[in-house]
Amino acid sequence: FKWTKAAAEQGHLNAQFNLGSLYLDGQGTERNVSEGIDWFIRAAKDGHGNSAYSLAKIFQTGDSVESDQVQAHAWAAQSEANEHPEGNLLKNEIAESMSAEEIGQARRLFAAWQIE
């Protein structure tokens, strides 16, 4: 855990993803959902496909957080932009249960991340 955290803090994307997973699973540290999601977000916004895909699945299913299809769709779009091979498929799957207004909200959220 210690070395993974050190590498994550230095900006290594895979370490950030791994650290997020450790926090979410409570492996090597106390389980901390908020901290785990924060590390996934950092990595996802810097181009890590698995982090964005994992966030999409977390928000889609409501695993550890309240289900939020707008967030799920936006993170799936981010995973697609980060070249995750299943990002587009997941985005389309999530969109099937969303209204046009919700899809618009998700697209605006994704667009806002691109200019941060």
Residue pairs with C-beta under 8 A, 6 or more apart in sequence:
1 19
1 22
1 27
1 28
1 29
4 15
4 18
4 19
4 22
4 28
5 15
5 19
7 15
8 15
8 16
8 18
8 19
8 39
11 46
13 43
13 46
13 47
13 48
13 51
14 48
16 39
16 40
16 42
16 43
16 46
16 48
16 51
17 39
17 40
17 43
17 48
17 50
17 51
17 54
19 36
19 39
20 35
20 36
20 37
20 38
20 39
20 40
20 43
20 51
20 54
21 27
21 36
21 54
22 28
22 29
22 36
23 29
23 31
23 32
23 33
23 35
23 36
23 39
24 31
24 33
24 36
24 37
24 64
25 31
25 36
26 32
33 64
33 65
36 64
37 55
37 58
37 64
37 65
39 51
40 51
40 52
40 54
40 55
40 58
41 51
41 55
42 51
43 51
44 51
44 52
44 55
44 75
44 78
44 79
44 82
45 78
45 113
45 116
47 82
48 82
49 79
49 82
49 83
49 84
49 87
50 79
50 84
51 82
52 75
52 76
52 78
52 79
52 81
52 82
52 84
52 87
53 75
53 76
53 79
53 84
53 86
53 87
53 90
55 71
55 75
55 78
55 79
56 72
56 73
56 75
56 76
56 78
56 79
56 87
56 90
56 91
56 94
57 63
57 72
57 90
58 64
58 65
58 72
59 65
59 67
59 68
59 69
59 71
59 72
59 75
60 67
60 69
60 72
60 76
60 90
60 94
61 67
62 68
69 94
69 97
69 98
69 102
69 106
70 98
70 102
70 105
70 106
70 109
71 106
71 109
72 94
72 106
73 91
73 94
73 95
73 98
73 102
73 103
73 106
73 110
74 106
74 107
74 109
74 110
74 113
76 87
76 88
76 90
76 91
76 94
77 87
77 91
77 106
77 107
77 110
78 87
78 110
78 113
79 86
79 87
79 90
79 91
80 87
80 88
80 91
81 87
81 110
81 114
95 103
98 106
